[in-house]
Amino acid sequence: MHGSYRPFLVFALTAASAMGTATARSLPVDCTILQPIATTTAHNATENRRALTLTIYQNRLSLVHDARELSLSPACKQLTLFDLPTRLQPDTLAVTLDSAVHVQQQRFHNAQWTPSTLLQAYQGHTVLLMPRTGEKGQPRRGVLISAEEGNPIVRIGKRLEIGGPEAPWRIALPLNPRVDVAAPALDLRLSDAIDGHHKLDLIYLSDGLGWQMNYWAELQATRLRLEGFAQIVNHSGGNYPNAKVRLIAGNIARSNGVSPAIMKAQRMPPSAEASAVEPAFAWHLYRLNQPVSLPDSTALSLKLFRAEGLAVQRRYRVTGSATDSGGETPVRVRLHVDTATAEHPLALPAGTVRIREVGTDGEPRYLGADRIDHTPAGKPLELVLGTAFDITAHRTRALLRRLGKDHYEVGWRIELHNAGAESVTVQLRERLLGDWEIVQQSAPHKRVSSTVAQWTVAVPATGTATMSYQARYQR
């Protein structure tokens, strides 16, 4: 074999292969070559896209609106579209063309290429005709005109040759950057087309493209500065260049239990901020001010908002149960953030809040993190940062007796120790079962809920404080 033909020996396909209906990325076929023959044309989005809009949800789900413009002729009865994500949900595909053309059938195939689909992928491209084993002759270059019904048609100069099981040649396909044999494609069977440009819209759901909220909060004495960042993660198996992006904050129901794939992502620099939040049915919507590009297997982080001067209080809490066994109980450090004190109170999408402060040496210190649920504007935040070092609690059960069937009386003594140099206030919360009442206590309580009673106890610096109570409950 002559060296000049080596680049073509990538795929060697017999002309007798069973022909399918799928094609792959290629230049549009010149449908005027053989008008009577119904041909297939292929389009990639980078050449034909009018607009791309992504509506991205927080559960690794996205709604894609891909608007394209196509050039068709009456001979083009079948259309194949590319630049689609591998995790597209085929049952959600909605395809519309303008009123001049109707889609009669659609089929989505994903990485299931065959010799017939590869042949159709090269329609309109140069191929090589190779003599079959035992046949004489030299390889010849030609343009693949059609690959329908197992009889490929190749134009060589001013002559057309029709292949088939008895043809003395087979087709070799050159490497072509426009043809990705692993890429998904959408085949459309069309009604009679009118010559000219047509608008096509694809709308579908895709897994693997979602977003999550991350917050940085800087503690400044009794005030807090809060910044919210949206991290968009793309593991959909598709690329989205120059896309208009809308982020939906809220819990939207899904019809299946698709789990997100583990992503091998690279960090991308922060992007332009989003516009002000706006309502979207029962959820909140953020529009990004500038188009963004989201290559597959990447993460894009951008700032959504910033709030200054939020009033904050440091709180300590001990949580126990009237029916447990007592002993040493952790004292949790919490921050109570009054979001209504912001100049413009914001609704906060669910996400992780990480807190830092600036130390006396001017260096930042990390204080901990907590996850928040979707929080309406003005609703306070309770952030749990960890366990206090200098404050400890010990719970001792002083009484447990049965008063009747499923009716009990219990007594507890909680001792608090503060080894720090400043006095603190500790919230003691006790969970009680069924119908309950406090019959004796060393300090007044507050009924927080139907199952929780709370006491507030001041503990002096380097000192101790004790609280006790007795309760009756019926299971």
Buried (B, 14 or more C-beta within 10 A) or exposed (E): EEEEBEEBBBBEBBBBBEBBBBBBBBBBBBBEBBEEEBBBBBBBBEBBBEBBBBBBBBBBBBBBBBBBBBBBBEBBBBBBBBBBBBBBBBEEBEBEBBEBBEBEEBBBBBEEBBBBBBBBBBBBBBBBBBBEEEEEEEBBBBBBBBBBEBBBBBBEEEEBBEBEEEBBBBBBBBEBEBBBBEBBBBBBBBEEBEBEEBBBBBBBBBBBBBBBBBBBBBBBEEBBBBBBBBBBBBBBBBBBBEBBBBBBBBBEEEEEEBEBBEBEBEEBEEBEBBEEBEEBEEBBBBEBEEBBBBEBBBBBBBBBBBBBBBBBEEBBBBBBBBBEEBEEBBBBBBBEBBBEBBEEBBBBBBBEBBBBBEEEEEEEEEBBBBEBEBBEBEBBBEBBBEEBEBBBBBBEBEBEEEEEEEBBBBBBBBBBBBEBEEEBEBBBBBBBBEEBEBEEBEBEBEEEEEBBBBBBBEBEEEEEBBBBBBBBBBE
